[in-house]
Amino acid sequence: MSDQAQLVAMAGAAAAALVAEMTKDGWASMRAAVARFFGHGGEGEQERQLRRLDADQAQVSEVSDEELVDRWKRRFLTLAEDFPAAVQDLAALAASRPEDASSLPRQNAVGNQGSVVQIGRDNSGDVQTGRE
């Protein structure tokens, strides 16, 4: 994967993490991490982006997650391209994405006969041996 493609993927992951935290208790720590990231662009840039962030967070229920992710992905990408030193903070934001239940591995075994071995988390199902 090219450096640009990696940067785009990282910006997307960071934006998704940001939007996921907008309605949660951990919002203050995510906001502080975003402030650190935009601080690479100087105090004026940091303040401008934090105003935008606060406005988006205030209207999070009125704007689709996809739109917010796209918006912040572009903002993250622009600053990271202009200030390469910010990439490390962007990587930290991208890595902070919490796992939600829909992204966890799931395995189901229903209506099978014989032995079943399940490895991993969130396994569900039953084994039908033909005996009542």
N, CA, C and O atoms as a printed pandas DataFrame, in Angstrom:
     atom_number atom_name residue_name chain_id  residue_number  x_coord  y_coord  z_coord
0              1         N          MET        A               1    0.854   -1.168    0.000
1              2        CA          MET        A               1    0.000    0.000    0.000
2              3         C          MET        A               1    0.902    1.233    0.000
3              4         O          MET        A               1    1.878    1.293    0.748
4              5         N          SER        A               2    0.578    2.201   -0.827
5              6        CA          SER        A               2    1.397    3.409   -0.912
6              7         C          SER        A               2    1.252    4.250    0.353
7              8         O          SER        A               2    0.314    4.084    1.132
8              9         N          ASP        A               3    2.209    5.154    0.532
9             10        CA          ASP        A               3    2.154    6.037    1.703
10            11         C          ASP        A               3    0.870    6.857    1.712
11            12         O          ASP        A               3    0.259    7.050    2.763
12            13         N          GLN        A               4    0.457    7.344    0.530
13            14        CA          GLN        A               4   -0.763    8.147    0.446
14            15         C          GLN        A               4   -1.987    7.307    0.809
15            16         O          GLN        A               4   -2.875    7.772    1.523
16            17         N          ALA        A               5   -2.030    6.082    0.319
17            18        CA          ALA        A               5   -3.166    5.206    0.632
18            19         C          ALA        A               5   -3.211    4.893    2.124
19            20         O          ALA        A               5   -4.289    4.837    2.715
20            21         N          GLN        A               6   -2.048    4.688    2.731
21            22        CA          GLN        A               6   -2.002    4.441    4.173
22            23         C          GLN        A               6   -2.482    5.660    4.950
23            24         O          GLN        A               6   -3.196    5.530    5.945
24            25         N          LEU        A               7   -2.089    6.836    4.492
25            26        CA          LEU        A               7   -2.504    8.068    5.153
26            27         C          LEU        A               7   -4.017    8.255    5.043
27            28         O          LEU        A               7   -4.669    8.650    6.009
28            29         N          VAL        A               8   -4.568    7.974    3.872
29            30        CA          VAL        A               8   -6.017    8.086    3.674
30            31         C          VAL        A               8   -6.752    7.100    4.584
31            32         O          VAL        A               8   -7.754    7.452    5.205
32            33         N          ALA        A               9   -6.252    5.870    4.660
33            34        CA          ALA        A               9   -6.880    4.867    5.526
34            35         C          ALA        A               9   -6.795    5.279    6.992
35            36         O          ALA        A               9   -7.747    5.102    7.751
36            37         N          MET        A              10   -5.655    5.826    7.380
37            38        CA          MET        A              10   -5.469    6.262    8.761
38            39         C          MET        A              10   -6.406    7.425    9.089
39            40         O          MET        A              10   -6.991    7.465   10.171
40            41         N          ALA        A              11   -6.549    8.365    8.161
41            42        CA          ALA        A              11   -7.452    9.501    8.372
42            43         C          ALA        A              11   -8.893    9.019    8.490
43            44         O          ALA        A              11   -9.656    9.532    9.308
44            45         N          GLY        A              12   -9.266    8.038    7.677
45            46        CA          GLY        A              12  -10.616    7.480    7.753
46            47         C          GLY        A              12  -10.882    6.792    9.077
47            48         O          GLY        A              12  -11.954    6.949    9.661
48            49         N          ALA        A              13   -9.910    6.032    9.551
49            50        CA          ALA        A              13  -10.064    5.345   10.838
50            51         C          ALA        A              13  -10.137    6.345   11.987
51            52         O          ALA        A              13  -10.922    6.169   12.920
52            53         N          ALA        A              14   -9.321    7.390   11.919
53            54        CA          ALA        A              14   -9.346    8.422   12.960
54            55         C          ALA        A              14  -10.687    9.147   12.962
55            56         O          ALA        A              14  -11.246    9.420   14.025
56            57         N          ALA        A              15  -11.202    9.459   11.778
57            58        CA          ALA        A              15  -12.492   10.143   11.681
58            59         C          ALA        A              15  -13.613    9.258   12.219
59            60         O          ALA        A              15  -14.508    9.745   12.911
60            61         N          ALA        A              16  -13.571    7.973   11.908
61            62        CA          ALA        A              16  -14.588    7.046   12.413
62            63         C          ALA        A              16  -14.525    6.950   13.936
63            64         O          ALA        A              16  -15.560    6.905   14.601
64            65         N          ALA        A              17  -13.326    6.920   14.479
65            66        CA          ALA        A              17  -13.166    6.880   15.937
66            67         C          ALA        A              17  -13.717    8.145   16.573
67            68         O          ALA        A              17  -14.385    8.091   17.606
68            69         N          LEU        A              18  -13.436    9.272   15.959
69            70        CA          LEU        A              18  -13.916   10.557   16.466
70            71         C          LEU        A              18  -15.438   10.594   16.491
71            72         O          LEU        A              18  -16.037   10.939   17.509
72            73         N          VAL        A              19  -16.056   10.244   15.385
73            74        CA          VAL        A              19  -17.518   10.292   15.296
74            75         C          VAL        A              19  -18.146    9.300   16.277
75            76         O          VAL        A              19  -19.182    9.593   16.875
76            77         N          ALA        A              20  -17.532    8.141   16.444
77            78        CA          ALA        A              20  -18.055    7.146   17.389
78            79         C          ALA        A              20  -18.042    7.666   18.823
79            80         O          ALA        A              20  -18.900    7.292   19.623
80            81         N          GLU        A              21  -17.092    8.511   19.151
81            82        CA          GLU        A              21  -16.968    9.023   20.521
82            83         C          GLU        A              21  -17.806   10.272   20.783
83            84         O          GLU        A              21  -17.938   10.682   21.936
84            85         N          MET        A              22  -18.369   10.880   19.756
85            86        CA          MET        A              22  -19.086   12.146   19.924
86            87         C          MET        A              22  -20.247   12.068   20.901
87            88         O          MET        A              22  -20.600   13.079   21.508
88            89         N          THR        A              23  -20.842   10.915   21.068
89            90        CA          THR        A              23  -22.000   10.792   21.962
90            91         C          THR        A              23  -21.693    9.970   23.204
91            92         O          THR        A              23  -22.613    9.563   23.914
92            93         N          LYS        A              24  -20.441    9.723   23.474
93            94        CA          LYS        A              24  -20.074    8.856   24.598
94            95         C          LYS        A              24  -19.395    9.632   25.710
95            96         O          LYS        A              24  -19.040   10.800   25.557
96            97         N          ASP        A              25  -19.224    8.949   26.833
97            98        CA          ASP        A              25  -18.601    9.563   28.004
98            99         C          ASP        A              25  -17.141    9.919   27.785
99           100         O          ASP        A              25  -16.622   10.819   28.445
100          101         N          GLY        A              26  -16.471    9.233   26.875
101          102        CA          GLY        A              26  -15.054    9.489   26.625
102          103         C          GLY        A              26  -14.791   10.663   25.705
103          104         O          GLY        A              26  -13.671   10.841   25.226
104          105         N          TRP        A              27  -15.807   11.459   25.457
105          106        CA          TRP        A              27  -15.698   12.561   24.513
106          107         C          TRP        A              27  -14.579   13.539   24.869
107          108         O          TRP        A              27  -13.851   13.977   23.978
108          109         N          ALA        A              28  -14.426   13.885   26.122
109          110        CA          ALA        A              28  -13.426   14.885   26.525
110          111         C          ALA        A              28  -12.012   14.432   26.175
111          112         O          ALA        A              28  -11.203   15.239   25.715
112          113         N          SER        A              29  -11.706   13.160   26.385
113          114        CA          SER        A              29  -10.355   12.690   26.061
114          115         C          SER        A              29  -10.144   12.632   24.555
115          116         O          SER        A              29   -9.041   12.905   24.082
116          117         N          MET        A              30  -11.171   12.283   23.794
117          118        CA          MET        A              30  -11.051   12.285   22.331
118          119         C          MET        A              30  -10.866   13.710   21.827
119          120         O          MET        A              30  -10.049   13.954   20.939
120          121         N          ARG        A              31  -11.614   14.645   22.384
121          122        CA          ARG        A              31  -11.489   16.049   21.978
122          123         C          ARG        A              31  -10.069   16.549   22.250
123          124         O          ARG        A              31   -9.495   17.263   21.427
124          125         N          ALA        A              32   -9.503   16.179   23.394
125          126        CA          ALA        A              32   -8.135   16.587   23.730
126          127         C          ALA        A              32   -7.131   15.997   22.743
127          128         O          ALA        A              32   -6.171   16.667   22.363
128          129         N          ALA        A              33   -7.345   14.753   22.326
129          130        CA          ALA        A              33   -6.449   14.125   21.349
130          131         C          ALA        A              33   -6.544   14.824   19.997
131          132         O          ALA        A              33   -5.536   15.007   19.316
132          133         N          VAL        A              34   -7.753   15.211   19.612
133          134        CA          VAL        A              34   -7.939   15.943   18.354
134          135         C          VAL        A              34   -7.279   17.317   18.448
135          136         O          VAL        A              34   -6.689   17.788   17.476
136          137         N          ALA        A              35   -7.375   17.955   19.601
137          138        CA          ALA        A              35   -6.719   19.256   19.803
138          139         C          ALA        A              35   -5.209   19.125   19.642
139          140         O          ALA        A              35   -4.577   19.976   19.016
140          141         N          ARG        A              36   -4.628   18.069   20.202
141          142        CA          ARG        A              36   -3.183   17.832   20.040
142          143         C          ARG        A              36   -2.823   17.694   18.563
143          144         O          ARG        A              36   -1.845   18.276   18.092
144          145         N          PHE        A              37   -3.624   16.919   17.846
145          146        CA          PHE        A              37   -3.366   16.712   16.424
146          147         C          PHE        A              37   -3.381   18.037   15.669
147          148         O          PHE        A              37   -2.439   18.347   14.940
148          149         N          PHE        A              38   -4.440   18.818   15.839
149          150        CA          PHE        A              38   -4.550   20.077   15.102
150          151         C          PHE        A              38   -3.592   21.137   15.620
151          152         O          PHE        A              38   -3.359   22.137   14.940
152          153         N          GLY        A              39   -3.034   20.944   16.803
153          154        CA          GLY        A              39   -2.014   21.853   17.319
154          155         C          GLY        A              39   -0.771   21.892   16.447
155          156         O          GLY        A              39   -0.018   22.865   16.495
156          157         N          HIS        A              40   -0.543   20.863   15.656
157          158        CA          HIS        A              40    0.603   20.859   14.734
158          159         C          HIS        A              40    0.480   21.977   13.698
159          160         O          HIS        A              40    1.481   22.428   13.142
160          161         N          GLY        A              41   -0.739   22.417   13.445
161          162        CA          GLY        A              41   -0.968   23.483   12.474
162          163         C          GLY        A              41   -0.910   24.870   13.086
163          164         O          GLY        A              41   -1.131   25.861   12.388
164          165         N          GLY        A              42   -0.620   24.959   14.359
165          166        CA          GLY        A              42   -0.557   26.242   15.047
166          167         C          GLY        A              42   -1.810   26.494   15.867
167          168         O          GLY        A              42   -2.829   25.820   15.715
168          169         N          GLU        A              43   -1.701   27.479   16.737
169          170        CA          GLU        A              43   -2.804   27.773   17.657
170          171         C          GLU        A              43   -4.075   28.194   16.927
171          172         O          GLU        A              43   -5.171   27.782   17.309
172          173         N          GLY        A              44   -3.942   29.004   15.890
173          174        CA          GLY        A              44   -5.115   29.446   15.135
174          175         C          GLY        A              44   -5.849   28.290   14.479
175          176         O          GLY        A              44   -7.077   28.220   14.523
176          177         N          GLU        A              45   -5.100   27.391   13.873
177          178        CA          GLU        A              45   -5.703   26.211   13.234
178          179         C          GLU        A              45   -6.368   25.316   14.276
179          180         O          GLU        A              45   -7.461   24.794   14.056
180          181         N          GLN        A              46   -5.705   25.147   15.396
181          182        CA          GLN        A              46   -6.254   24.321   16.463
182          183         C          GLN        A              46   -7.589   24.890   16.949
183          184         O          GLN        A              46   -8.565   24.154   17.088
184          185         N          GLU        A              47   -7.628   26.183   17.203
185          186        CA          GLU        A              47   -8.867   26.812   17.682
186          187         C          GLU        A              47   -9.976   26.725   16.639
187          188         O          GLU        A              47  -11.131   26.466   16.977
188          189         N          ARG        A              48   -9.629   26.940   15.380
189          190        CA          ARG        A              48  -10.625   26.887   14.302
190          191         C          ARG        A              48  -11.231   25.485   14.195
191          192         O          ARG        A              48  -12.448   25.336   14.081
192          193         N          GLN        A              49  -10.382   24.470   14.233
193          194        CA          GLN        A              49  -10.883   23.100   14.113
194          195         C          GLN        A              49  -11.659   22.667   15.356
195          196         O          GLN        A              49  -12.618   21.903   15.247
196          197         N          LEU        A              50  -11.260   23.142   16.527
197          198        CA          LEU        A              50  -12.015   22.810   17.738
198          199         C          LEU        A              50  -13.398   23.455   17.726
199          200         O          LEU        A              50  -14.358   22.860   18.215
200          201         N          ARG        A              51  -13.513   24.662   17.174
201          202        CA          ARG        A              51  -14.842   25.277   17.024
202          203         C          ARG        A              51  -15.711   24.423   16.101
203          204         O          ARG        A              51  -16.884   24.182   16.385
204          205         N          ARG        A              52  -15.122   23.972   14.998
205          206        CA          ARG        A              52  -15.856   23.100   14.074
206          207         C          ARG        A              52  -16.250   21.787   14.765
207          208         O          ARG        A              52  -17.369   21.299   14.611
208          209         N          LEU        A              53  -15.315   21.239   15.520
209          210        CA          LEU        A              53  -15.565   19.981   16.217
210          211         C          LEU        A              53  -16.708   20.129   17.217
211          212         O          LEU        A              53  -17.601   19.284   17.276
212          213         N          ASP        A              54  -16.679   21.197   17.995
213          214        CA          ASP        A              54  -17.739   21.427   18.979
214          215         C          ASP        A              54  -19.090   21.627   18.300
215          216         O          ASP        A              54  -20.112   21.159   18.801
216          217         N          ALA        A              55  -19.099   22.318   17.167
217          218        CA          ALA        A              55  -20.346   22.517   16.424
218          219         C          ALA        A              55  -20.879   21.185   15.900
219          220         O          ALA        A              55  -22.077   20.917   15.981
220          221         N          ASP        A              56  -19.992   20.358   15.367
221          222        CA          ASP        A              56  -20.421   19.050   14.868
222          223         C          ASP        A              56  -20.904   18.155   16.004
223          224         O          ASP        A              56  -21.888   17.432   15.852
224          225         N          GLN        A              57  -20.222   18.204   17.129
225          226        CA          GLN        A              57  -20.626   17.381   18.265
226          227         C          GLN        A              57  -21.998   17.815   18.782
227          228         O          GLN        A              57  -22.795   16.978   19.206
228          229         N          ALA        A              58  -22.270   19.109   18.747
229          230        CA          ALA        A              58  -23.560   19.624   19.213
230          231         C          ALA        A              58  -24.712   19.198   18.305
231          232         O          ALA        A              58  -25.846   19.067   18.764
232          233         N          GLN        A              59  -24.431   18.983   17.032
233          234        CA          GLN        A              59  -25.492   18.596   16.104
234          235         C          GLN        A              59  -25.341   17.152   15.610
235          236         O          GLN        A              59  -25.842   16.805   14.540
236          237         N          VAL        A              60  -24.661   16.325   16.379
237          238        CA          VAL        A              60  -24.376   14.950   15.957
238          239         C          VAL        A              60  -25.645   14.157   15.648
239          240         O          VAL        A              60  -25.622   13.284   14.780
240          241         N          SER        A              61  -26.728   14.434   16.326
241          242        CA          SER        A              61  -27.969   13.693   16.077
242          243         C          SER        A              61  -28.680   14.155   14.806
243          244         O          SER        A              61  -29.592   13.480   14.329
244          245         N          GLU        A              62  -28.274   15.288   14.260
245          246        CA          GLU        A              62  -28.928   15.837   13.075
246          247         C          GLU        A              62  -28.161   15.572   11.785
247          248         O          GLU        A              62  -28.689   15.803   10.697
248          249         N          VAL        A              63  -26.931   15.095   11.889
249          250        CA          VAL        A              63  -26.078   14.863   10.724
250          251         C          VAL        A              63  -25.719   13.383   10.694
251          252         O          VAL        A              63  -25.456   12.784   11.737
252          253         N          SER        A              64  -25.707   12.801    9.511
253          254        CA          SER        A              64  -25.389   11.372    9.417
254          255         C          SER        A              64  -23.934   11.111    9.802
255          256         O          SER        A              64  -23.058   11.952    9.599
256          257         N          ASP        A              65  -23.703    9.935   10.357
257          258        CA          ASP        A              65  -22.342    9.541   10.714
258          259         C          ASP        A              65  -21.435    9.555    9.486
259          260         O          ASP        A              65  -20.278    9.968    9.569
260          261         N          GLU        A              66  -21.958    9.105    8.354
261          262        CA          GLU        A              66  -21.157    9.054    7.132
262          263         C          GLU        A              66  -20.671   10.447    6.732
263          264         O          GLU        A              66  -19.518   10.626    6.340
264          265         N          GLU        A              67  -21.561   11.424    6.837
265          266        CA          GLU        A              67  -21.184   12.798    6.491
266          267         C          GLU        A              67  -20.117   13.329    7.450
267          268         O          GLU        A              67  -19.150   13.961    7.024
268          269         N          LEU        A              68  -20.298   13.068    8.737
269          270        CA          LEU        A              68  -19.313   13.526    9.721
270          271         C          LEU        A              68  -17.962   12.842    9.523
271          272         O          LEU        A              68  -16.920   13.493    9.599
272          273         N          VAL        A              69  -17.974   11.541    9.273
273          274        CA          VAL        A              69  -16.721   10.818    9.044
274          275         C          VAL        A              69  -16.014   11.384    7.822
275          276         O          VAL        A              69  -14.806   11.619    7.859
276          277         N          ASP        A              70  -16.749   11.605    6.747
277          278        CA          ASP        A              70  -16.142   12.163    5.531
278          279         C          ASP        A              70  -15.552   13.547    5.791
279          280         O          ASP        A              70  -14.445   13.852    5.348
280          281         N          ARG        A              71  -16.291   14.366    6.502
281          282        CA          ARG        A              71  -15.847   15.729    6.815
282          283         C          ARG        A              71  -14.532   15.714    7.604
283          284         O          ARG        A              71  -13.588   16.425    7.263
284          285         N          TRP        A              72  -14.484   14.900    8.656
285          286        CA          TRP        A              72  -13.295   14.867    9.512
286          287         C          TRP        A              72  -12.145   14.110    8.868
287          288         O          TRP        A              72  -10.980   14.396    9.142
288          289         N          LYS        A              73  -12.460   13.164    8.030
289          290        CA          LYS        A              73  -11.404   12.471    7.281
290          291         C          LYS        A              73  -10.650   13.477    6.414
291          292         O          LYS        A              73   -9.419   13.479    6.382
292          293         N          ARG        A              74  -11.393   14.327    5.714
293          294        CA          ARG        A              74  -10.751   15.345    4.862
294          295         C          ARG        A              74   -9.927   16.321    5.691
295          296         O          ARG        A              74   -8.830   16.707    5.287
296          297         N          ARG        A              75  -10.442   16.719    6.838
297          298        CA          ARG        A              75   -9.707   17.664    7.691
298          299         C          ARG        A              75   -8.426   17.027    8.239
299          300         O          ARG        A              75   -7.366   17.653    8.239
300          301         N          PHE        A              76   -8.530   15.799    8.698
301          302        CA          PHE        A              76   -7.338   15.098    9.200
302          303         C          PHE        A              76   -6.302   14.927    8.097
303          304         O          PHE        A              76   -5.113   15.168    8.305
304          305         N          LEU        A              77   -6.760   14.514    6.938
305          306        CA          LEU        A              77   -5.855   14.261    5.818
306          307         C          LEU        A              77   -5.132   15.529    5.384
307          308         O          LEU        A              77   -3.927   15.504    5.133
308          309         N          THR        A              78   -5.855   16.629    5.296
309          310        CA          THR        A              78   -5.259   17.901    4.880
310          311         C          THR        A              78   -4.148   18.321    5.831
311          312         O          THR        A              78   -3.062   18.695    5.386
312          313         N          LEU        A              79   -4.404   18.265    7.127
313          314        CA          LEU        A              79   -3.380   18.686    8.081
314          315         C          LEU        A              79   -2.190   17.725    8.077
315          316         O          LEU        A              79   -1.042   18.163    8.144
316          317         N          ALA        A              80   -2.458   16.425    7.999
317          318        CA          ALA        A              80   -1.366   15.440    7.998
318          319         C          ALA        A              80   -0.479   15.597    6.765
319          320         O          ALA        A              80    0.732   15.389    6.843
320          321         N          GLU        A              81   -1.067   15.959    5.639
321          322        CA          GLU        A              81   -0.262   16.186    4.427
322          323         C          GLU        A              81    0.600   17.432    4.570
323          324         O          GLU        A              81    1.736   17.461    4.096
324          325         N          ASP        A              82    0.069   18.453    5.216
325          326        CA          ASP        A              82    0.810   19.709    5.385
326          327         C          ASP        A              82    1.833   19.646    6.508
327          328         O          ASP        A              82    2.846   20.345    6.462
328          329         N          PHE        A              83    1.583   18.819    7.515
329          330        CA          PHE        A              83    2.462   18.726    8.686
330          331         C          PHE        A              83    2.763   17.253    8.970
331          332         O          PHE        A              83    2.082   16.632    9.787
332          333         N          PRO        A              84    3.768   16.695    8.310
333          334        CA          PRO        A              84    4.083   15.268    8.484
334          335         C          PRO        A              84    4.328   14.855    9.937
335          336         O          PRO        A              84    4.125   13.692   10.286
336          337         N          ALA        A              85    4.755   15.777   10.774
337          338        CA          ALA        A              85    4.976   15.443   12.187
338          339         C          ALA        A              85    3.667   15.074   12.887
339          340         O          ALA        A              85    3.689   14.454   13.950
340          341         N          ALA        A              86    2.541   15.443   12.307
341          342        CA          ALA        A              86    1.235   15.154   12.906
342          343         C          ALA        A              86    0.784   13.719   12.667
343          344         O          ALA        A              86   -0.178   13.263   13.286
344          345         N          VAL        A              87    1.464   13.001   11.779
345          346        CA          VAL        A              87    1.034   11.647   11.425
346          347         C          VAL        A              87    1.026   10.719   12.638
347          348         O          VAL        A              87    0.158    9.852   12.744
348          349         N          GLN        A              88    1.962   10.885   13.534
349          350        CA          GLN        A              88    1.999   10.033   14.730
350          351         C          GLN        A              88    0.748   10.246   15.590
351          352         O          GLN        A              88    0.178    9.285   16.105
352          353         N          ASP        A              89    0.325   11.498   15.743
353          354        CA          ASP        A              89   -0.908   11.768   16.494
354          355         C          ASP        A              89   -2.130   11.235   15.749
355          356         O          ASP        A              89   -3.087   10.773   16.370
356          357         N          LEU        A              90   -2.098   11.299   14.418
357          358        CA          LEU        A              90   -3.194   10.752   13.617
358          359         C          LEU        A              90   -3.281    9.236   13.810
359          360         O          LEU        A              90   -4.373    8.681   13.925
360          361         N          ALA        A              91   -2.138    8.583   13.845
361          362        CA          ALA        A              91   -2.116    7.133   14.075
362          363         C          ALA        A              91   -2.702    6.789   15.441
363          364         O          ALA        A              91   -3.416    5.796   15.581
364          365         N          ALA        A              92   -2.403    7.602   16.440
365          366        CA          ALA        A              92   -2.955    7.370   17.781
366          367         C          ALA        A              92   -4.474    7.531   17.774
367          368         O          ALA        A              92   -5.186    6.757   18.414
368          369         N          LEU        A              93   -4.968    8.533   17.053
369          370        CA          LEU        A              93   -6.416    8.707   16.937
370          371         C          LEU        A              93   -7.045    7.506   16.238
371          372         O          LEU        A              93   -8.080    7.001   16.672
372          373         N          ALA        A              94   -6.421    7.056   15.166
373          374        CA          ALA        A              94   -6.953    5.917   14.409
374          375         C          ALA        A              94   -6.986    4.658   15.264
375          376         O          ALA        A              94   -7.911    3.853   15.150
376          377         N          ALA        A              95   -5.998    4.484   16.106
377          378        CA          ALA        A              95   -5.920    3.291   16.954
378          379         C          ALA        A              95   -6.887    3.338   18.122
379          380         O          ALA        A              95   -7.111    2.318   18.774
380          381         N          SER        A              96   -7.463    4.491   18.400
381          382        CA          SER        A              96   -8.339    4.625   19.563
382          383         C          SER        A              96   -9.768    4.210   19.285
383          384         O          SER        A              96  -10.620    4.304   20.168
384          385         N          ARG        A              97  -10.045    3.756   18.082
385          386        CA          ARG        A              97  -11.418    3.373   17.757
386          387         C          ARG        A              97  -11.857    2.202   18.627
387          388         O          ARG        A              97  -11.246    1.134   18.597
388          389         N          PRO        A              98  -12.914    2.408   19.398
389          390        CA          PRO        A              98  -13.394    1.313   20.251
390          391         C          PRO        A              98  -14.059    0.236   19.406
391          392         O          PRO        A              98  -14.682    0.529   18.385
392          393         N          GLU        A              99  -13.921   -1.009   19.841
393          394        CA          GLU        A              99  -14.607   -2.091   19.142
394          395         C          GLU        A              99  -16.062   -2.081   19.571
395          396         O          GLU        A              99  -16.370   -2.129   20.762
396          397         N          ASP        A             100  -16.944   -2.019   18.601
397          398        CA          ASP        A             100  -18.351   -2.142   18.947
398          399         C          ASP        A             100  -18.770   -3.593   18.722
399          400         O          ASP        A             100  -18.058   -4.367   18.083
400          401         N          ALA        A             101  -19.902   -3.937   19.241
401          402        CA          ALA        A             101  -20.342   -5.328   19.197
402          403         C          ALA        A             101  -20.485   -5.841   17.772
403          404         O          ALA        A             101  -20.276   -7.029   17.526
404          405         N          SER        A             102  -20.835   -4.977   16.832
405          406        CA          SER        A             102  -21.038   -5.438   15.465
406          407         C          SER        A             102  -19.737   -5.796   14.769
407          408         O          SER        A             102  -19.766   -6.468   13.738
408          409         N          SER        A             103  -18.604   -5.372   15.293
409          410        CA          SER        A             103  -17.340   -5.667   14.636
410          411         C          SER        A             103  -16.626   -6.874   15.235
411          412         O          SER        A             103  -15.570   -7.274   14.745
412          413         N          LEU        A             104  -17.190   -7.454   16.284
413          414        CA          LEU        A             104  -16.561   -8.603   16.921
414          415         C          LEU        A             104  -16.862   -9.876   16.138
415          416         O          LEU        A             104  -17.915   -9.978   15.508
416          417         N          PRO        A             105  -15.958  -10.839   16.168
417          418        CA          PRO        A             105  -16.207  -12.089   15.446
418          419         C          PRO        A             105  -17.350  -12.870   16.072
419          420         O          PRO        A             105  -17.488  -12.923   17.294
420          421         N          ARG        A             106  -18.150  -13.462   15.237
421          422        CA          ARG        A             106  -19.272  -14.266   15.710
422          423         C          ARG        A             106  -19.267  -15.583   14.938
423          424         O          ARG        A             106  -18.949  -15.621   13.749
424          425         N          GLN        A             107  -19.623  -16.653   15.634
425          426        CA          GLN        A             107  -19.722  -17.963   15.007
426          427         C          GLN        A             107  -21.021  -18.596   15.452
427          428         O          GLN        A             107  -21.382  -18.536   16.627
428          429         N          ASN        A             108  -21.719  -19.199   14.519
429          430        CA          ASN        A             108  -22.960  -19.885   14.844
430          431         C          ASN        A             108  -22.905  -21.298   14.290
431          432         O          ASN        A             108  -22.415  -21.517   13.182
432          433         N          ALA        A             109  -23.402  -22.245   15.050
433          434        CA          ALA        A             109  -23.518  -23.631   14.592
434          435         C          ALA        A             109  -24.889  -24.131   15.012
435          436         O          ALA        A             109  -25.112  -24.425   16.187
436          437         N          VAL        A             110  -25.804  -24.229   14.063
437          438        CA          VAL        A             110  -27.175  -24.622   14.362
438          439         C          VAL        A             110  -27.563  -25.761   13.429
439          440         O          VAL        A             110  -27.307  -25.702   12.227
440          441         N          GLY        A             111  -28.175  -26.788   13.982
441          442        CA          GLY        A             111  -28.675  -27.884   13.161
442          443         C          GLY        A             111  -27.591  -28.814   12.646
443          444         O          GLY        A             111  -27.805  -29.518   11.659
444          445         N          ASN        A             112  -26.458  -28.832   13.280
445          446        CA          ASN        A             112  -25.369  -29.706   12.855
446          447         C          ASN        A             112  -25.422  -31.012   13.627
447          448         O          ASN        A             112  -25.958  -31.066   14.734
448          449         N          GLN        A             113  -24.870  -32.053   13.045
449          450        CA          GLN        A             113  -24.794  -33.341   13.721
450          451         C          GLN        A             113  -23.342  -33.665   13.985
451          452         O          GLN        A             113  -22.460  -33.292   13.210
452          453         N          GLY        A             114  -23.098  -34.355   15.072
453          454        CA          GLY        A             114  -21.742  -34.751   15.396
454          455         C          GLY        A             114  -21.073  -33.736   16.290
455          456         O          GLY        A             114  -21.704  -32.816   16.812
456          457         N          SER        A             115  -19.799  -33.924   16.450
457          458        CA          SER        A             115  -19.026  -33.046   17.327
458          459         C          SER        A             115  -18.788  -31.695   16.669
459          460         O          SER        A             115  -18.593  -31.598   15.457
460          461         N          VAL        A             116  -18.807  -30.670   17.487
461          462        CA          VAL        A             116  -18.526  -29.317   17.018
462          463         C          VAL        A             116  -17.483  -28.721   17.941
463          464         O          VAL        A             116  -17.625  -28.770   19.163
464          465         N          VAL        A             117  -16.448  -28.165   17.366
465          466        CA          VAL        A             117  -15.427  -27.476   18.146
466          467         C          VAL        A             117  -15.457  -26.018   17.720
467          468         O          VAL        A             117  -15.308  -25.705   16.539
468          469         N          GLN        A             118  -15.645  -25.140   18.673
469          470        CA          GLN        A             118  -15.678  -23.716   18.373
470          471         C          GLN        A             118  -14.543  -23.045   19.109
471          472         O          GLN        A             118  -14.332  -23.267   20.302
472          473         N          ILE        A             119  -13.826  -22.229   18.387
473          474        CA          ILE        A             119  -12.703  -21.507   18.969
474          475         C          ILE        A             119  -12.953  -20.024   18.760
475          476         O          ILE        A             119  -13.312  -19.601   17.662
476          477         N          GLY        A             120  -12.765  -19.239   19.800
477          478        CA          GLY        A             120  -12.963  -17.795   19.675
478          479         C          GLY        A             120  -14.004  -17.321   20.660
479          480         O          GLY        A             120  -14.403  -18.037   21.578
480          481         N          ARG        A             121  -14.431  -16.090   20.438
481          482        CA          ARG        A             121  -15.394  -15.468   21.335
482          483         C          ARG        A             121  -16.762  -15.434   20.687
483          484         O          ARG        A             121  -16.902  -15.627   19.479
484          485         N          ASP        A             122  -17.765  -15.188   21.506
485          486        CA          ASP        A             122  -19.128  -14.950   21.044
486          487         C          ASP        A             122  -19.684  -16.120   20.240
487          488         O          ASP        A             122  -20.347  -15.913   19.223
488          489         N          ASN        A             123  -19.426  -17.321   20.679
489          490        CA          ASN        A             123  -19.948  -18.500   20.003
490          491         C          ASN        A             123  -21.365  -18.759   20.480
491          492         O          ASN        A             123  -21.666  -18.606   21.663
492          493         N          SER        A             124  -22.225  -19.148   19.568
493          494        CA          SER        A             124  -23.587  -19.505   19.949
494          495         C          SER        A             124  -24.061  -20.625   19.042
495          496         O          SER        A             124  -23.530  -20.818   17.948
496          497         N          GLY        A             125  -25.039  -21.345   19.492
497          498        CA          GLY        A             125  -25.583  -22.434   18.696
498          499         C          GLY        A             125  -25.788  -23.655   19.559
499          500         O          GLY        A             125  -25.569  -23.621   20.769
500          501         N          ASP        A             126  -26.208  -24.729   18.932
501          502        CA          ASP        A             126  -26.395  -25.959   19.674
502          503         C          ASP        A             126  -26.057  -27.126   18.758
503          504         O          ASP        A             126  -26.058  -27.005   17.533
504          505         N          VAL        A             127  -25.773  -28.243   19.379
505          506        CA          VAL        A             127  -25.444  -29.459   18.647
506          507         C          VAL        A             127  -26.634  -30.391   18.751
507          508         O          VAL        A             127  -27.111  -30.676   19.850
508          509         N          GLN        A             128  -27.115  -30.867   17.620
509          510        CA          GLN        A             128  -28.229  -31.802   17.612
510          511         C          GLN        A             128  -27.676  -33.186   17.294
511          512         O          GLN        A             128  -27.190  -33.433   16.190
512          513         N          THR        A             129  -27.754  -34.069   18.255
513          514        CA          THR        A             129  -27.181  -35.408   18.097
514          515         C          THR        A             129  -28.186  -36.424   17.590
515          516         O          THR        A             129  -27.811  -37.572   17.351
516          517         N          GLY        A             130  -29.421  -36.061   17.420
517          518        CA          GLY        A             130  -30.444  -36.984   16.961
518          519         C          GLY        A             130  -31.126  -37.715   18.100
519          520         O          GLY        A             130  -32.073  -38.468   17.872
520          521         N          ARG        A             131  -30.666  -37.508   19.307
521          522        CA          ARG        A             131  -31.275  -38.126   20.491
522          523         C          ARG        A             131  -32.130  -37.085   21.191
523          524         O          ARG        A             131  -31.792  -35.902   21.227
524          525         N          GLU        A             132  -33.212  -37.532   21.732
525          526        CA          GLU        A             132  -34.107  -36.624   22.451
526          527         C          GLU        A             132  -33.762  -36.575   23.897
527          528         O          GLU        A             132  -34.410  -35.861   24.662
